[in-house]
Amino acid sequence: MKKQDPLQNLAESDPGDDTLMRYRYQCTYAAIVSAGILLEESGIEEVFCEHHEDVLVKMETGVFIGIQVKTRNLDLGPFETDDSQMVNTIKRFLELELKFPNAFRNFVIATNVGFSSKKSFKGLRYVVDFCDKTELSSNKNFNKYVNDFITELKTDAKTVISVLKKIRLKPDIGNFEGIRHKLISKVGECLMGTSYTLAEISRVADDMISHHINASSLAFTSPLGDYFILSNSPKEQKIAEVVEGKRVTKKIIEGFINRHKTEEIQLHLKDELSSHNGLTIPVPKWFGRIQKSHLLNENSTLVACVTLTCVT
């Protein structure tokens, strides 16, 4: 029997890498949403990761938008209304509406495979559009769909229909391989008219992805959290710290942008210039232009990387 090499075979029974790919996909989409903070017309004040929803958007008006990101393999086709992921998503939206009445302006379902285009109650877009036309209905299929939620969540038809009316569908937010490029494009749109290069924009995007992964996984929660019990209001303080760690603000995003900004400074060089290999090069009096960008080295220490060009 031929000896098998584990490095030449994929692990079919261990879906960990696939799970993490989908999680990274969600966090990258959250970063795309957060980039909208930089656009004044978006009206976004701040974004929260894995707080009540996959992505929770706070608008400048004080209302919220809840976003759920749903993915599956393309060969399974678009989502239909009775798919478990869709049923559970709408249940979640209803729970939030019941817990926080009128706090949410919209609920968004974003997916990589889209939604069924069937002109029946199998199609979620059909259901959402149907709700816009009626408050209550004599349609048996519609009533059954609504009543299932009424029974399980102990609510009423008016609440279910009001939530369905708030739903917005984003059918194609990008495939697994292309979602990072969509973020790069979004950041580039926000930096339109600046001197940022594609490489710099890509580094900003990667920093944003990493930050949203951390914000989604409690990485920013203080290791001293156990000592909240010493506070006069330990529960409130703990909640405040957890929520703060999930928060993404304009200041945070601008920090990533400024970290990779290329600066130009003028330097007057005299007599000679030493190169990196120890050679000394005599030069006349001339001005050199140094491009300086701040980078992190392998020890996570902030260093300056410079590029020298001659200006005669």
ABEGO torsion letter per residue (X at the ends): XBBBBAAABBBAABAAAAAAAAAAAAAAAAAAAAAAAABAAAGBABBBBGBGBABBBBBAAGBBBBBBBBBBBAAAEBBBAABAAAAAAAAAAAAAAAABBGABABBBBBBAAEBBABBBAABAAAAAAAAAABABBABAAAAAAAAAAAAAAGBBAAAAAAAAAABBBBABAEBAAAAAAAAAAAAAAAABGBABBAAAAAAAAAAAAAAAAAAAAGAABBAAAAAAAABABAAAAAAAAAAAAABBBAAAAAAAAAAABBBBBBBBBBGBBBBAAGBBBBBBBBBBBBBBBBBBBAAGBBBBBBBBBBBX
